Amino acid sequence: MFGIINFEVFLVAAILLNLTPGTDTMYIVSRSISQGRTAGIYSALGISGGIVVHTFLAAFGLSVILMQSAFLFNVIKIAGAIYLAYLGIKMIITKNESNEQKPLPQQSNKKIFMQGMITNVTNPKVALFFLAFLPQFIHTNSGVASPTPFLILGLTFTLTGGIWCMLTAWFSSMATSRLRGNASVSTALNKLTGIVFIAMGIKLL
């Protein structure tokens, strides 16, 4: 169907891969713990948006440029690491002004979404993973020029990953909701999250 083979195997593999803790999971957990459920959910949506971007890049062959250019790979890799470190430092130096649980304003939600997306898009390992993983489930006679099988598989991966990310954000925030009610604990959680982001940036490098 649509040049896709062993779709059931792909679906199982996609779910297992989504369950494996990685940079995206750590990002969502950190946001959820330090800033609450809303921040975690918007982070999850941002990560999912980044995966959609990688899906289209893989489908239309633009990611091949990234795979073939060591210079471009390193540029994006460094940019992503610096961005994560920047977010970490910002969270460490930002003071928590209130201990009340208030919904984040729309602008903040938008920023959190964009930060999640940028974090995912600037991770070249995700692009290379898509180029290595998706072709295993595409029939060789389907024509590499056709984006359809890449889009179907990529969006399927996005859906399964999005569900897992939402559950991760939900349970992570629920587990620490009472802790965030204390101003000093909330500040400590923010700083801890900042340290995690910096460590993730260093790991990417």
Stockholm file with secondary structure:
# STOCKHOLM 1.0

chainA/1-205         MFGIINFEVFLVAAILLNLTPGTDTMYIVSRSISQGRTAGIYSALGISGGIVVHTFLAAFGLSVILMQSAFLFNVIKIAGAIYLAYLGIKMIITKNESNEQKPLPQQSNKKIFMQGMITNVTNPKVALFFLAFLPQFIHTNSGVASPTPFLILGLTFTLTGGIWCMLTAWFSSMATSRLRGNASVSTALNKLTGIVFIAMGIKLL
#=GR chainA/1-205 SS CTTBCCHHHHHHHHHHHHHSCCHHHHHHHHHHHHHCHHHHHHHHHHHHHHHHHHHHHHHTTTHHHHHHCHHHHHHHHHHHHHHHHHHHHHHHHCCCCCCSCCCCCHHHHHHHHHHHHHHHHTCHHHHHHHHHHGGGGBCGGGCTTCCHHHHHHHHHHHHHHHHHHHHHHHHHHHHTTTGGGSHHHHHHHHHHHHHHHHHHHHHHC
#=GC SS_cons         CTTBCCHHHHHHHHHHHHHSCCHHHHHHHHHHHHHCHHHHHHHHHHHHHHHHHHHHHHHTTTHHHHHHCHHHHHHHHHHHHHHHHHHHHHHHHCCCCCCSCCCCCHHHHHHHHHHHHHHHHTCHHHHHHHHHHGGGGBCGGGCTTCCHHHHHHHHHHHHHHHHHHHHHHHHHHHHTTTGGGSHHHHHHHHHHHHHHHHHHHHHHC
//
